[in-house]
């Protein structure tokens, strides 16, 4: 038996065969944060960022990334996304982001949740980078951190 899930008997890379797996309810929740200056979080809260509404833009970017995960991560299956939730918690010197992705499919949505999360964080950085740069054009205070999957759920009809 081949011990590698993405290699066939000849060593050729393939997607995992999920043909025989049953469809089940799947959910993944991912979380991460971007550390930024206090003045930047205040400007975001007051909708004073020159590029526009940071959190609305990050939400749209996250949803688009979730839907396009198979186009960005090799060997991910194209699965139907049945629901997403993108949450933001603006604190004094950081913004916490949480993505929740649901499907009824044969495989999980962890990569979709992580892809949406990291895209939201990168979008926030892009939209506030002019405020985060120091006099030398560097980002000494800006940092994306603590990215993780908080929850993974799989329920089959027998689990109900």
C-alpha positions as CSV (number, residue, x, y, z in Angstrom):
1,X,0.0,0.0,0.0
2,X,1.2,3.5,-0.9
3,X,1.8,5.5,2.3
4,X,1.7,8.9,0.5
5,X,-1.7,10.3,0.1
6,X,-0.8,12.6,-2.8
7,X,1.4,10.2,-4.8
8,X,0.4,7.2,-6.9
9,X,2.3,3.9,-7.1
10,X,4.7,5.4,-9.7
11,X,5.4,8.6,-7.6
12,X,3.2,10.8,-9.7
13,X,1.5,13.6,-7.7
14,X,-2.3,13.4,-7.6
15,X,-5.2,14.7,-5.6
16,X,-6.5,12.4,-2.9
17,X,-9.3,10.2,-4.3
18,X,-12.4,11.1,-2.4
19,X,-14.8,9.4,-4.8
20,X,-16.0,6.8,-2.2
21,X,-16.2,9.1,0.8
22,X,-19.7,10.0,1.9
23,X,-20.9,13.6,1.9
24,X,-21.0,15.1,5.3
25,X,-21.4,18.4,7.1
26,X,-18.0,20.1,7.6
27,X,-17.0,23.2,9.3
28,X,-13.6,24.8,10.1
29,X,-12.9,27.9,12.2
30,X,-9.5,29.7,11.9
31,X,-8.1,32.6,13.8
32,X,-5.2,35.0,13.5
33,X,-4.3,38.6,14.2
34,X,-2.4,41.6,12.8
35,X,-0.5,43.8,15.2
36,X,-0.5,47.4,14.2
37,X,-0.1,50.8,15.7
38,X,-2.7,52.2,18.1
39,X,-3.2,55.2,15.8
40,X,-3.9,52.8,12.9
41,X,-6.6,50.8,14.8
42,X,-8.2,54.1,15.8
43,X,-8.2,55.3,12.2
44,X,-9.8,52.0,11.1
45,X,-12.5,52.3,13.8
46,X,-13.3,55.8,12.7
47,X,-13.2,54.9,9.0
48,X,-10.4,57.3,8.3
49,X,-8.1,55.1,6.2
50,X,-7.4,56.7,2.9
51,X,-7.9,53.5,0.8
52,X,-11.4,53.0,2.2
53,X,-13.3,50.8,4.6
54,X,-10.6,48.3,5.8
55,X,-12.8,45.7,7.4
56,X,-15.4,45.6,4.6
57,X,-12.7,45.2,2.1
58,X,-11.0,42.5,4.2
59,X,-14.3,40.7,4.5
60,X,-14.8,40.6,0.7
61,X,-11.2,39.5,0.1
62,X,-11.6,36.7,2.7
63,X,-14.8,35.4,1.0
64,X,-13.2,35.5,-2.4
65,X,-10.1,33.7,-1.2
66,X,-12.3,31.0,0.5
67,X,-14.1,30.4,-2.8
68,X,-10.9,30.3,-4.8
69,X,-8.8,28.1,-2.5
70,X,-8.4,25.3,-5.1
71,X,-7.0,27.8,-7.5
72,X,-4.3,28.9,-5.0
73,X,-3.4,25.7,-3.1
74,X,-2.3,22.8,-5.3
75,X,-4.2,19.6,-4.8
76,X,-7.1,21.1,-2.9
77,X,-10.5,19.9,-4.0
78,X,-13.1,22.2,-5.4
79,X,-15.9,21.9,-2.9
80,X,-19.2,23.8,-2.5
81,X,-19.0,26.4,0.2
82,X,-22.4,26.6,1.9
83,X,-21.6,29.4,4.4
84,X,-18.9,31.8,5.6
85,X,-18.6,34.1,8.5
86,X,-15.8,36.6,8.8
87,X,-15.4,38.3,12.2
88,X,-13.2,41.2,13.3
89,X,-12.3,42.2,16.8
90,X,-10.5,45.6,16.8
91,X,-8.4,46.0,19.9
92,X,-6.0,48.8,21.0
93,X,-2.9,47.6,18.9
94,X,-4.2,44.7,16.9
95,X,-7.1,43.3,14.9
96,X,-8.2,39.7,15.5
97,X,-9.8,38.0,12.6
98,X,-11.8,34.8,12.7
99,X,-13.1,32.9,9.6
100,X,-15.7,30.2,9.7
101,X,-16.4,28.1,6.6
102,X,-19.1,25.4,6.1
103,X,-19.8,22.9,3.5
104,X,-21.6,19.6,2.8
105,X,-19.0,17.7,1.0
106,X,-16.6,14.8,1.0
107,X,-13.6,16.7,2.4
108,X,-13.0,19.4,5.0
109,X,-12.7,23.2,4.7
110,X,-9.6,23.9,6.9
111,X,-7.6,25.2,3.9
112,X,-10.5,27.4,2.9
113,X,-10.7,28.9,6.4
114,X,-7.0,29.5,6.6
115,X,-6.8,30.9,3.1
116,X,-9.7,33.4,3.9
117,X,-8.1,34.3,7.2
118,X,-4.6,35.0,5.8
119,X,-6.1,36.9,2.8
120,X,-8.1,39.1,5.2
121,X,-5.0,39.8,7.3
122,X,-2.9,40.6,4.2
123,X,-5.7,42.9,2.9
124,X,-5.7,44.8,6.2
125,X,-1.9,45.2,6.0
126,X,-2.2,46.4,2.4
127,X,-4.8,49.0,3.2
128,X,-3.0,50.5,6.2
129,X,0.6,50.2,5.1
130,X,1.1,53.9,4.5
131,X,0.3,54.5,8.2
132,X,2.4,51.6,9.4
133,X,5.7,52.5,7.6
134,X,8.4,54.2,9.6
135,X,10.6,57.0,8.1
136,X,12.8,54.4,6.3
137,X,9.8,52.7,4.7
138,X,10.0,49.7,7.1
139,X,7.2,48.0,9.2
140,X,8.7,47.7,12.7
141,X,5.3,47.5,14.5
142,X,3.3,45.5,11.9
143,X,3.1,41.7,12.3
144,X,0.7,38.9,11.3
145,X,0.7,36.4,14.1
146,X,-1.0,33.5,15.9
147,X,-2.6,31.8,12.9
148,X,-4.3,28.6,13.8
149,X,-7.3,26.3,13.2
150,X,-9.5,26.6,16.3
151,X,-12.1,24.1,15.3
152,X,-12.8,21.3,12.8
153,X,-16.2,19.6,12.6
154,X,-17.3,16.6,10.6
155,X,-20.8,15.2,11.1
156,X,-22.3,12.4,9.0
157,X,-26.0,11.4,9.0
158,X,-25.2,8.8,11.6
159,X,-23.8,11.4,14.0
160,X,-27.2,13.2,14.1
